[in-house]
Amino acid sequence: MGYKPAKLGHVNIFVRNAERSRDWYEDLLGLHTHGFTPGRAAFMSADVGNSHEIALLQVGEDAPAPQSGQIGLNHMAWYMDTLSDLEEIYFRIKEKNIEIERVSDHGHAIGIYIHDPDGNGIELFCNSQEDAADGLAEMKSPGRKNKELVFS
């Protein structure tokens, strides 16, 4: 099917200050900055072979924060290779005193939910099933509910 996209290429989000946000994403997630224009934008990626997976577009210090329950991006999800990697970023988030909204076991994946300094939603997740079909079946199982988790 020629009309079907191969994958999502990148996400653009609005931030109050591109430099401050770039520093935050570099520090917490280790993202690589491929391009930066002071006062305008930063282009970053976890995959250094990709020109950017996220663009941070500066809109100014007086811009209102995203509002819960309104139209727009709920969160972006960053994939972690293993549960150990997810646990490591969990403790890194705690160490940096970043508020964790929740940690959920979705059946097919485990996700940690936080917000960047401008209120943009972020999920850090890893698959909890080796086979994607098993994970999808778990997610669709009748009566299944997300379970809250705590790393110790």
DSSP file (Angstrom, degrees, kcal/mol; ACC not computed):
  #  RESIDUE AA STRUCTURE BP1 BP2  ACC     N-H-->O    O-->H-N    N-H-->O    O-->H-N    TCO  KAPPA ALPHA  PHI   PSI    X-CA   Y-CA   Z-CA
    1    1 A M    >         0   0    0      0, 0.0     3,-1.0     0, 0.0     0, 0.0   0.000 360.0 360.0 360.0 108.6    0.0    0.0    0.0
    2    2 A G  T 3   +     0   0    0      1,-0.2     0, 0.0     3,-0.0     0, 0.0   0.705 360.0  59.1 -69.6 -21.4    1.8    3.1   -1.2
    3    3 A Y  T 3  S+     0   0    0      2,-0.1    -1,-0.2     0, 0.0     0, 0.0   0.573  84.3  94.6 -86.3  -8.1   -0.4    5.5    0.8
    4    4 A K  S <  S-     0   0    0     -3,-1.0     3,-0.0     1,-0.1     0, 0.0  -0.721  79.2-121.6 -87.9 126.0    0.5    4.0    4.2
    5    5 A P        -     0   0    0      0, 0.0     3,-0.1     0, 0.0    -2,-0.1  -0.283   8.6-137.6 -62.0 150.5    3.3    5.7    6.0
    6    6 A A  S    S-     0   0    0      1,-0.3     2,-0.3     0, 0.0    -2,-0.0   0.852  74.1 -37.2 -75.7 -36.6    6.3    3.6    6.9
    7    7 A K  S    S-     0   0    0     -3,-0.0     2,-0.4     0, 0.0    -1,-0.3  -0.965  71.7 -74.5-173.5 169.0    6.6    5.1   10.5
    8    8 A L        -     0   0    0     -2,-0.3     3,-0.1     1,-0.2     0, 0.0  -0.687  40.0-165.2 -77.2 128.9    6.2    8.3   12.4
    9    9 A G        -     0   0    0     -2,-0.4     2,-0.3     1,-0.3    -1,-0.2   0.921  54.3 -30.5 -86.0 -47.8    9.3   10.5   11.7
   10   10 A H        -     0   0    0     35,-0.0     2,-0.4     2,-0.0    -1,-0.3  -0.982  47.3-127.0-164.1 168.7    9.2   13.1   14.4
   11   11 A V  E     -a   54   0A   0     42,-1.9    44,-2.7    -2,-0.3     2,-0.5  -0.981  14.6-151.1-125.3 137.5    7.1   15.2   16.7
   12   12 A N  E     -a   55   0A   0     -2,-0.4     2,-0.4    42,-0.2    44,-0.2  -0.938  19.5-178.7-105.8 129.2    7.2   19.0   17.1
   13   13 A I  E     -a   56   0A   0     42,-2.9    44,-3.0    -2,-0.5     2,-0.4  -0.950  25.8-120.4-126.9 151.7    6.3   20.4   20.5
   14   14 A F  E     +a   57   0A   0     -2,-0.4     2,-0.3    42,-0.2    44,-0.2  -0.722  33.2 176.8 -88.3 137.0    6.0   24.0   21.7
   15   15 A V  E     -a   58   0A   0     42,-2.5    44,-2.6    -2,-0.4    45,-0.5  -0.927  36.1-127.3-133.9 158.9    8.2   25.0   24.6
   16   16 A R  S    S+     0   0    0     -2,-0.3    44,-1.0     1,-0.3     2,-0.4   0.894 100.4  17.9 -74.1 -38.9    8.7   28.3   26.4
   17   17 A N     >  -     0   0    0      1,-0.1     4,-2.4    43,-0.1    -1,-0.3  -0.944  64.2-159.8-139.5 111.9   12.5   28.3   26.0
   18   18 A A  H  > S+     0   0    0     -2,-0.4     4,-2.7    -3,-0.2     5,-0.2   0.866  92.9  49.9 -63.3 -38.9   14.3   26.0   23.5
   19   19 A E  H  > S+     0   0    0      2,-0.2     4,-2.4     1,-0.2    -1,-0.2   0.938 112.3  46.2 -67.1 -46.2   17.7   26.2   25.1
   20   20 A R  H  > S+     0   0    0      2,-0.2     4,-1.9     1,-0.2    -2,-0.2   0.909 115.9  46.5 -62.2 -42.2   16.3   25.3   28.6
   21   21 A S  H  X S+     0   0    0     -4,-2.4     4,-2.7     2,-0.2     5,-0.3   0.909 110.1  53.1 -67.8 -41.9   14.2   22.5   27.2
   22   22 A R  H  X S+     0   0    0     -4,-2.7     4,-2.5    -5,-0.2     5,-0.2   0.934 109.5  49.3 -56.3 -46.5   17.1   21.2   25.1
   23   23 A D  H  X S+     0   0    0     -4,-2.4     4,-2.7     1,-0.2    -1,-0.2   0.891 110.8  50.4 -61.0 -40.0   19.3   21.0   28.2
   24   24 A W  H  X S+     0   0    0     -4,-1.9     4,-2.8     2,-0.2     5,-0.4   0.938 112.6  44.9 -64.6 -48.2   16.5   19.2   30.1
   25   25 A Y  H  X>S+     0   0    0     -4,-2.7     6,-1.5     1,-0.2     4,-1.4   0.860 115.3  48.7 -66.5 -35.8   16.0   16.5   27.4
   26   26 A E  H  X5S+     0   0    0     -4,-2.5     4,-1.2    -5,-0.3    -2,-0.2   0.942 115.6  44.1 -65.1 -47.1   19.8   16.1   27.0
   27   27 A D  H  <5S+     0   0    0     -4,-2.7    -2,-0.2    -5,-0.2    -3,-0.2   0.934 123.5  31.7 -67.5 -48.5   20.3   15.8   30.8
   28   28 A L  H  <5S+     0   0    0     -4,-2.8    -3,-0.2    -5,-0.2    -2,-0.1   0.951 135.4  21.6 -77.3 -49.4   17.4   13.4   31.6
   29   29 A L  H  <5S-     0   0    0     -4,-1.4    -3,-0.2    -5,-0.4    -2,-0.2   0.543  94.1-125.0-101.3  -8.2   17.1   11.3   28.4
   30   30 A G     << +     0   0    0     -4,-1.2    -4,-0.2    -5,-0.5    -3,-0.1   0.767  45.5 174.6  71.0  23.6   20.5   11.7   26.9
   31   31 A L        -     0   0    0     -6,-1.5     2,-0.4    -9,-0.1    15,-0.2  -0.327  29.1-123.9 -65.4 147.4   19.1   12.9   23.6
   32   32 A H  E     -B   45   0A   0     13,-3.1    13,-2.0    -7,-0.0     2,-0.7  -0.768  15.7-134.8 -92.2 133.7   21.5   14.1   21.0
   33   33 A T  E     +B   44   0A   0     -2,-0.4    11,-0.2    11,-0.2     3,-0.1  -0.809  25.1 175.2 -90.3 118.1   21.1   17.7   19.6
   34   34 A H  E    S+     0   0A   0      9,-3.0     2,-0.3    -2,-0.7    10,-0.2   0.736  70.6   6.0 -91.3 -27.4   21.4   17.7   15.8
   35   35 A G  E     -B   43   0A   0      8,-1.4     8,-3.0    16,-0.1     2,-0.4  -0.981  60.0-176.5-157.1 144.2   20.6   21.3   15.4
   36   36 A F  E     -B   42   0A   0     -2,-0.3     6,-0.2     6,-0.2    -3,-0.0  -0.970   7.3-174.2-147.0 128.4   19.9   24.3   17.6
   37   37 A T  E >>  -B   41   0A   0      4,-3.0     3,-2.5    -2,-0.4     4,-1.8  -0.951  35.9-121.6-119.4 107.5   18.9   27.9   16.7
   38   38 A P  T 34 S+     0   0    0      0, 0.0     4,-0.0     0, 0.0    -2,-0.0  -0.169  95.0  11.5 -52.3 135.2   19.0   30.1   19.9
   39   39 A G  T 34 S+     0   0    0      1,-0.1    18,-0.0    18,-0.0    -3,-0.0   0.443 131.5  51.7  78.9  -0.5   15.6   31.7   20.6
   40   40 A R  T <4 S-     0   0    0     -3,-2.5    18,-3.1     1,-0.3     2,-0.3   0.658 103.6 -25.2-129.8 -59.8   13.9   29.5   18.0
   41   41 A A  E  <  -BC  37  57A   0     -4,-1.8    -4,-3.0    16,-0.2     2,-0.4  -0.997  31.0-148.0-163.6 157.7   14.3   25.7   18.0
   42   42 A A  E     -BC  36  56A   0     14,-1.6    14,-3.0    -2,-0.3     2,-0.5  -0.994  13.9-153.5-132.6 141.6   16.2   22.5   18.9
   43   43 A F  E     +BC  35  55A   0     -8,-3.0    -9,-3.0    -2,-0.4    -8,-1.4  -0.971  26.4 171.9-119.2 118.6   16.2   19.3   16.9
   44   44 A M  E     -BC  33  54A   0     10,-2.9     9,-3.0    -2,-0.5    10,-2.2  -0.847  14.2-179.3-133.2 159.0   17.0   16.2   19.0
   45   45 A S  E     -B   32   0A   0    -13,-2.0   -13,-3.1    -2,-0.3     3,-0.1  -0.990  31.7-149.3-156.7 147.2   17.0   12.4   18.7
   46   46 A A  S    S+     0   0    0     -2,-0.3     2,-0.9   -15,-0.2    -1,-0.1   0.782  99.2  65.0 -79.0 -32.7   17.7    9.3   20.8
   47   47 A D  S >  S-     0   0    0      1,-0.1     3,-2.5    -3,-0.1    -1,-0.2  -0.817  74.9-160.3 -92.4 103.5   18.8    7.7   17.5
   48   48 A V  T 3  S+     0   0    0     -2,-0.9    -1,-0.1     1,-0.3    -2,-0.0   0.683  89.5  63.2 -63.4 -15.6   21.9    9.7   16.4
   49   49 A G  T 3  S+     0   0    0     -3,-0.0     2,-0.5     2,-0.0    -1,-0.3   0.522  91.4  78.6 -82.1  -5.7   21.4    8.4   12.9
   50   50 A N  S <  S-     0   0    0     -3,-2.5     3,-0.2     1,-0.1   -16,-0.0  -0.891  81.1-136.1-105.9 131.3   18.1   10.2   12.7
   51   51 A S  S    S-     0   0    0     -2,-0.5     2,-0.3     1,-0.2   -17,-0.2   0.859  82.2 -24.6 -57.5 -37.6   18.1   14.0   12.0
   52   52 A H        -     0   0    0    -43,-0.2    -7,-0.3   -18,-0.1    -1,-0.2  -0.844  39.9-174.0-172.8 142.4   15.5   14.5   14.7
   53   53 A E  S    S+     0   0    0     -9,-3.0   -42,-1.9     1,-0.3     2,-0.4   0.561  88.7  30.3-105.1 -21.0   12.8   12.6   16.5
   54   54 A I  E     -aC  11  44A   0    -10,-2.2   -10,-2.9   -44,-0.2     2,-0.5  -0.999  63.8-160.6-141.0 137.1   11.6   15.7   18.4
   55   55 A A  E     -aC  12  43A   0    -44,-2.7   -42,-2.9    -2,-0.4     2,-0.7  -0.977  10.4-152.7-115.2 130.6   11.7   19.4   17.5
   56   56 A L  E     -aC  13  42A   0    -14,-3.0   -14,-1.6    -2,-0.5     2,-0.6  -0.909  13.4-164.5-103.9 111.0   11.4   21.8   20.4
   57   57 A L  E     -aC  14  41A   0    -44,-3.0   -42,-2.5    -2,-0.7     2,-0.2  -0.868  15.2-132.4-105.5 118.7    9.9   25.1   19.1
   58   58 A Q  E     +a   15   0A   0    -18,-3.1   -42,-0.2    -2,-0.6   -41,-0.1  -0.482  31.5 166.4 -74.8 131.6   10.2   28.1   21.3
   59   59 A V        -     0   0    0    -44,-2.6   -43,-0.2    -2,-0.2    -1,-0.1   0.407  53.5 -91.3-122.6  -2.6    7.0   30.2   21.8
   60   60 A G    >   -     0   0    0    -44,-1.0     3,-1.5   -45,-0.5    -1,-0.2  -0.073  33.8 -82.9 108.1 154.6    8.1   32.4   24.7
   61   61 A E  T 3  S+     0   0    0      1,-0.3    -1,-0.1   -45,-0.1   -45,-0.1   0.736 120.8  56.8 -65.3 -25.7    8.0   32.5   28.5
   62   62 A D  T 3  S+     0   0    0     -3,-0.1    -1,-0.3   -46,-0.1    -2,-0.1   0.387  76.6 122.9 -90.7   5.7    4.4   33.8   28.8
   63   63 A A    <   -     0   0    0     -3,-1.5   -47,-0.1     1,-0.1    -3,-0.1  -0.435  67.5-113.5 -67.6 137.5    2.9   30.9   26.7
   64   64 A P        -     0   0    0      0, 0.0    -1,-0.1     0, 0.0     3,-0.1  -0.371  31.8-109.0 -69.6 151.3    0.2   29.0   28.6
   65   65 A A        -     0   0    0      1,-0.1    54,-0.1    -2,-0.1   -50,-0.0  -0.351  44.6 -83.1 -72.9 158.1    0.9   25.3   29.6
   66   66 A P        -     0   0    0      0, 0.0     2,-0.5     0, 0.0    -1,-0.1  -0.327  47.9-130.1 -57.4 146.2   -0.9   22.5   27.9
   67   67 A Q    >   -     0   0    0      4,-0.2     3,-1.6    -3,-0.1     2,-0.0  -0.891  16.0-118.0-108.0 128.9   -4.3   21.8   29.4
   68   68 A S  T 3  S+     0   0    0     -2,-0.5     3,-0.1     1,-0.2     6,-0.0  -0.354  97.3  19.0 -61.4 137.4   -5.4   18.4   30.5
   69   69 A G  T 3  S+     0   0    0      1,-0.3    -1,-0.2     3,-0.1     2,-0.2   0.514  99.3 114.8  81.7   4.8   -8.5   17.1   28.6
   70   70 A Q  S <  S-     0   0    0     -3,-1.6    -1,-0.3     1,-0.1     2,-0.0  -0.679  78.7 -81.5-103.6 162.6   -8.1   19.5   25.7
   71   71 A I  S    S+     0   0    0     -2,-0.2     2,-0.3    -3,-0.1    -4,-0.2  -0.330  88.6  67.0 -60.1 138.8   -7.4   18.7   22.1
   72   72 A G  S    S-     0   0    0     -6,-0.1     2,-0.3    -3,-0.0    -3,-0.1  -0.863  91.9 -22.0 140.0-173.0   -3.7   18.2   21.4
   73   73 A L        -     0   0    0     -2,-0.3    48,-0.3     1,-0.2     3,-0.1  -0.507  41.9-168.4 -71.2 126.0   -0.9   15.8   22.2
   74   74 A N        -     0   0    0      1,-0.3    47,-0.4    -2,-0.3     2,-0.3   0.945  66.9 -38.0 -76.5 -54.6   -1.5   13.7   25.4
   75   75 A H        -     0   0    0     45,-0.1     2,-0.4    40,-0.0    -1,-0.3  -0.981  47.9-123.4-162.7 161.3    2.1   12.5   25.5
   76   76 A M  E     -d  122   0B   0     45,-2.1    47,-3.0    -2,-0.3     2,-0.5  -0.867  29.6-139.0-105.2 148.8    5.0   11.3   23.5
   77   77 A A  E     -d  123   0B   0     -2,-0.4     2,-0.5    45,-0.2    47,-0.2  -0.941   9.7-160.7-117.6 124.9    6.4    7.8   24.2
   78   78 A W  E     -d  124   0B   0     45,-3.3    47,-2.4    -2,-0.5     2,-0.3  -0.906  20.6-132.1-104.4 125.1   10.1    7.0   24.3
   79   79 A Y  E     -d  125   0B   0     -2,-0.5     2,-0.4    45,-0.2    47,-0.2  -0.595  15.2-160.5 -81.7 130.1   10.9    3.3   24.0
   80   80 A M        -     0   0    0     45,-3.5    47,-0.4    -2,-0.3     6,-0.1  -0.905  17.7-135.5-107.2 139.6   13.4    1.7   26.4
   81   81 A D  S    S+     0   0    0     -2,-0.4     2,-0.3    45,-0.1    46,-0.1   0.856  78.4  14.1 -65.2 -37.5   15.0   -1.6   25.3
   82   82 A T  S  > S-     0   0    0      1,-0.1     4,-2.0    44,-0.1     5,-0.1  -0.882  72.0-111.7-138.1 164.6   14.7   -3.5   28.6
   83   83 A L  H  > S+     0   0    0     -2,-0.3     4,-2.7     1,-0.2     5,-0.2   0.859 119.4  57.2 -62.3 -36.0   12.9   -3.4   31.9
   84   84 A S  H  > S+     0   0    0      2,-0.2     4,-2.3     1,-0.2    -1,-0.2   0.903 106.1  49.1 -61.8 -41.0   16.4   -2.8   33.5
   85   85 A D  H  > S+     0   0    0      2,-0.2     4,-2.3     1,-0.2    -2,-0.2   0.906 111.8  49.2 -63.4 -41.3   16.7    0.3   31.3
   86   86 A L  H  X S+     0   0    0     -4,-2.0     4,-2.1     1,-0.2    -2,-0.2   0.910 111.1  49.1 -64.8 -42.3   13.2    1.5   32.4
   87   87 A E  H  X S+     0   0    0     -4,-2.7     4,-2.0     2,-0.2    -1,-0.2   0.891 109.8  52.7 -63.9 -39.1   14.1    0.9   36.0
   88   88 A E  H  X S+     0   0    0     -4,-2.3     4,-1.8     1,-0.2    -2,-0.2   0.914 110.4  46.2 -63.5 -43.5   17.3    2.8   35.6
   89   89 A I  H  X S+     0   0    0     -4,-2.3     4,-2.6     2,-0.2    -1,-0.2   0.851 107.7  59.3 -69.3 -32.0   15.5    5.9   34.1
   90   90 A Y  H  X S+     0   0    0     -4,-2.1     4,-2.3     1,-0.2    -2,-0.2   0.949 109.0  42.5 -57.2 -49.8   12.9    5.6   36.9
   91   91 A F  H  X S+     0   0    0     -4,-2.0     4,-2.5     1,-0.2    -1,-0.2   0.822 111.9  55.2 -69.3 -30.5   15.6    6.1   39.6
   92   92 A R  H  X S+     0   0    0     -4,-1.8     4,-1.6     2,-0.2    -1,-0.2   0.909 108.3  48.7 -65.5 -42.5   17.2    8.8   37.4
   93   93 A I  H  <>S+     0   0    0     -4,-2.6     5,-2.2     2,-0.2     3,-0.2   0.933 113.0  47.4 -61.2 -47.2   13.8   10.7   37.4
   94   94 A K  H ><5S+     0   0    0     -4,-2.3     3,-1.7     1,-0.2    -2,-0.2   0.910 108.9  54.5 -60.6 -43.6   13.5   10.3   41.2
   95   95 A E  H 3<5S+     0   0    0     -4,-2.5    -1,-0.2     1,-0.3    -2,-0.2   0.827 108.8  48.6 -60.0 -33.4   17.1   11.5   41.7
   96   96 A K  T 3<5S-     0   0    0     -4,-1.6    -1,-0.3    -3,-0.2    -2,-0.2   0.334 112.9-120.6 -90.7   6.5   16.3   14.6   39.7
   97   97 A N  T < 5 +     0   0    0     -3,-1.7     2,-0.5     1,-0.2    -3,-0.2   0.838  55.9 158.1  57.0  36.9   13.1   15.2   41.8
   98   98 A I      < -     0   0    0     -5,-2.2    -1,-0.2    -6,-0.1     2,-0.2  -0.801  46.9-112.3 -89.6 130.6   10.9   15.1   38.7
   99   99 A E        -     0   0    0     -2,-0.5     2,-0.6    -3,-0.1    16,-0.5  -0.419  23.2-145.6 -66.8 131.1    7.3   14.3   39.6
  100  100 A I        -     0   0    0     -2,-0.2    14,-0.2     1,-0.2     3,-0.1  -0.885   6.8-163.7 -97.7 119.7    6.1   10.9   38.4
  101  101 A E        -     0   0    0     12,-2.5     2,-0.3    -2,-0.6    -1,-0.2   0.931  66.1 -40.1 -67.7 -46.2    2.5   11.0   37.4
  102  102 A R  E     -E  113   0B   0     11,-1.0    11,-2.9    -3,-0.1     2,-0.4  -0.966  41.1-133.9-171.3 162.7    2.2    7.2   37.5
  103  103 A V  E     -E  112   0B   0     46,-0.3    46,-2.9    -2,-0.3     2,-0.4  -0.994  35.1-173.3-125.4 121.0    3.8    4.0   36.6
  104  104 A S  E     -EF 111 148B   0      7,-2.6     7,-2.7    -2,-0.4     2,-0.8  -0.934  28.4-146.6-126.1 140.4    1.5    1.5   34.8
  105  105 A D  E     -EF 110 147B   0     42,-3.2    42,-2.0    -2,-0.4     5,-0.2  -0.911  17.6-176.9 -96.8 108.1    1.6   -2.1   33.7
  106  106 A H        -     0   0    0      3,-3.2     2,-0.6    -2,-0.8     4,-0.2   0.422  44.7-114.1 -86.9   1.1   -0.6   -2.0   30.5
  107  107 A G  S    S+     0   0    0      2,-0.5     3,-0.1     1,-0.1    31,-0.1  -0.319 113.5  45.1  94.4 -51.1   -0.3   -5.8   30.0
  108  108 A H  S    S+     0   0    0     -2,-0.6    20,-2.2     1,-0.2    21,-0.8   0.627 127.1  10.8 -96.8 -17.9    1.7   -5.4   26.8
  109  109 A A  E     - G   0 127B   0     18,-0.3    -3,-3.2    19,-0.2    -2,-0.5  -0.981  63.8-130.6-155.7 159.2    4.0   -2.7   28.1
  110  110 A I  E     -EG 105 126B   0     16,-2.6    16,-1.8    -2,-0.3     2,-0.4  -0.977  31.3-169.7-116.5 130.4    5.1   -0.9   31.3
  111  111 A G  E     -EG 104 125B   0     -7,-2.7    -7,-2.6    -2,-0.5     2,-0.5  -0.953  21.0-154.8-129.7 142.8    5.2    2.9   31.2
  112  112 A I  E     -EG 103 124B   0     12,-2.8    12,-2.4    -2,-0.4     2,-0.5  -0.956  21.1-152.9-108.9 128.7    6.4    5.7   33.4
  113  113 A Y  E     +EG 102 123B   0    -11,-2.9   -12,-2.5    -2,-0.5   -11,-1.0  -0.907  27.8 145.3-112.1 125.7    4.5    9.0   32.9
  114  114 A I  E     - G   0 122B   0      8,-2.6     8,-2.7    -2,-0.5     2,-0.3  -0.802  36.4-123.5-139.6-179.9    6.1   12.4   33.6
  115  115 A H  E     - G   0 121B   0    -16,-0.5     6,-0.2    -2,-0.2   -16,-0.1  -0.977  19.9-124.2-129.6 146.9    6.0   15.9   32.2
  116  116 A D    >   -     0   0    0      4,-2.3     3,-2.4    -2,-0.3   -95,-0.0  -0.288  48.3 -86.3 -76.1 174.8    8.7   18.1   30.8
  117  117 A P  T 3  S+     0   0    0      0, 0.0    -1,-0.1     0, 0.0   -96,-0.0   0.701 131.0  51.8 -60.0 -18.8    9.2   21.6   32.4
  118  118 A D  T 3  S-     0   0    0      2,-0.1  -104,-0.0  -104,-0.0   -97,-0.0   0.392 122.8-102.7 -96.9   2.1    6.6   23.1   30.0
  119  119 A G    <   +     0   0    0     -3,-2.4     2,-0.3     1,-0.3  -104,-0.0   0.515  68.4 150.6  92.1   5.7    4.0   20.5   30.9
  120  120 A N        -     0   0    0   -106,-0.1    -4,-2.3     1,-0.1    -1,-0.3  -0.569  49.1-115.6 -72.1 132.0    4.4   18.3   27.7
  121  121 A G  E     - G   0 115B   0    -47,-0.4   -45,-2.1   -48,-0.3     2,-0.4  -0.447  33.7-174.2 -74.5 138.8    3.5   14.7   28.5
  122  122 A I  E     -dG  76 114B   0     -8,-2.7    -8,-2.6   -47,-0.3     2,-0.4  -0.998  10.1-167.0-133.9 133.8    6.2   12.0   28.3
  123  123 A E  E     -dG  77 113B   0    -47,-3.0   -45,-3.3    -2,-0.4     2,-0.5  -0.984   3.8-164.1-116.0 133.7    5.9    8.2   28.6
  124  124 A L  E     +dG  78 112B   0    -12,-2.4   -12,-2.8    -2,-0.4     2,-0.3  -0.983  29.3 164.9-111.6 124.0    9.0    6.1   29.0
  125  125 A F  E     -dG  79 111B   0    -47,-2.4   -45,-3.5    -2,-0.5     2,-0.3  -0.918  30.6-162.9-142.0 161.1    8.1    2.5   28.3
  126  126 A C  E     - G   0 110B   0    -16,-1.8   -16,-2.6    -2,-0.3     2,-0.1  -0.983  36.6-102.9-138.4 151.3    9.3   -1.0   27.5
  127  127 A N  E     - G   0 109B   0    -47,-0.4   -18,-0.3    -2,-0.3   -44,-0.1  -0.456  21.6-163.3 -69.3 142.9    7.5   -4.0   26.2
  128  128 A S  S    S+     0   0    0    -20,-2.2     2,-0.4    -2,-0.1   -19,-0.2   0.388  73.0  63.9-107.8   1.3    6.5   -6.6   28.7
  129  129 A Q        -     0   0    0    -21,-0.8     6,-0.1     1,-0.1    -1,-0.1  -0.984  68.8-148.4-123.3 135.6    5.8   -9.3   26.2
  130  130 A E  S    S+     0   0    0     -2,-0.4     2,-0.6     1,-0.1    -1,-0.1   0.855  90.6  55.9 -69.1 -33.8    8.4  -10.8   23.9
  131  131 A D  S  > S-     0   0    0      1,-0.1     4,-1.9    -3,-0.1     3,-0.5  -0.893  75.7-148.4-104.5 122.7    5.9  -11.4   21.2
  132  132 A A  H  > S+     0   0    0     -2,-0.6     4,-2.4     1,-0.2     5,-0.2   0.841  99.1  57.4 -57.0 -35.7    3.9   -8.3   20.0
  133  133 A A  H  > S+     0   0    0      2,-0.2     4,-2.3     1,-0.2    -1,-0.2   0.894 105.9  49.6 -64.1 -39.7    0.8  -10.5   19.3
  134  134 A D  H  > S+     0   0    0     -3,-0.5     4,-2.3     2,-0.2    -1,-0.2   0.911 111.2  49.8 -64.2 -41.6    0.8  -11.8   22.9
  135  135 A G  H  X S+     0   0    0     -4,-1.9     4,-2.3     2,-0.2    -2,-0.2   0.901 111.0  48.4 -63.3 -41.7    1.0   -8.2   24.2
  136  136 A L  H  X S+     0   0    0     -4,-2.4     4,-1.9     2,-0.2    -1,-0.2   0.897 110.6  51.2 -65.7 -41.0   -1.9   -7.1   22.0
  137  137 A A  H  X S+     0   0    0     -4,-2.3     4,-0.6     2,-0.2    -2,-0.2   0.905 111.0  48.9 -62.6 -41.3   -4.0  -10.1   23.1
  138  138 A E  H >< S+     0   0    0     -4,-2.3     3,-0.9     1,-0.2    -2,-0.2   0.917 110.1  51.3 -62.8 -43.9   -3.3   -9.1   26.7
  139  139 A M  H 3< S+     0   0    0     -4,-2.3    -1,-0.2     1,-0.2    -2,-0.2   0.851 114.2  43.7 -62.7 -35.2   -4.2   -5.5   26.1
  140  140 A K  H 3< S+     0   0    0     -4,-1.9    -1,-0.2    -5,-0.1    -2,-0.2   0.466  83.1 126.0 -90.2  -2.4   -7.5   -6.5   24.5
  141  141 A S  S X< S-     0   0    0     -3,-0.9     3,-1.8    -4,-0.6    -3,-0.0  -0.316  72.5 -97.7 -63.4 138.4   -8.5   -9.2   27.1
  142  142 A P  T 3  S+     0   0    0      0, 0.0    -1,-0.1     0, 0.0    -2,-0.1  -0.262 103.4   7.2 -59.4 134.1  -11.9   -8.6   28.6
  143  143 A G  T 3  S+     0   0    0      1,-0.2     2,-0.1    -3,-0.1    -2,-0.1   0.474  87.6 152.4  77.7   1.5  -11.9   -6.8   31.9
  144  144 A R    <   -     0   0    0     -3,-1.8     2,-0.4    -6,-0.1    -1,-0.2  -0.437  21.6-172.4 -68.6 136.4   -8.2   -6.0   31.9
  145  145 A K        -     0   0    0     -2,-0.1   -40,-0.0   -40,-0.0     2,-0.0  -0.960  30.3-101.0-127.7 147.7   -7.2   -2.9   33.8
  146  146 A N        -     0   0    0     -2,-0.4     2,-0.5   -40,-0.1   -40,-0.2  -0.368  36.7-139.6 -61.2 144.3   -3.9   -1.1   34.0
  147  147 A K  E     -F  105   0B   0    -42,-2.0   -42,-3.2    -2,-0.0     2,-0.3  -0.920  10.4-127.3-109.5 133.8   -2.0   -1.9   37.2
  148  148 A E  E     -F  104   0B   0     -2,-0.5     2,-0.3   -44,-0.2   -44,-0.2  -0.623  31.3-164.4 -77.1 137.2   -0.1    0.7   39.1
  149  149 A L        -     0   0    0    -46,-2.9     2,-0.4    -2,-0.3   -46,-0.3  -0.856  15.2-161.5-121.5 156.2    3.5   -0.3   39.7
  150  150 A V        -     0   0    0     -2,-0.3     2,-0.3   -48,-0.1    -2,-0.0  -0.980  15.5-141.5-135.5 125.2    6.3    1.0   42.0
  151  151 A F              0   0    0     -2,-0.4    -2,-0.0     1,-0.1   -48,-0.0  -0.647 360.0 360.0 -79.1 141.6    9.9    0.2   41.4
  152  152 A S              0   0    0     -2,-0.3    -1,-0.1     0, 0.0     0, 0.0   0.405 360.0 360.0-121.9 360.0   11.8   -0.5   44.7
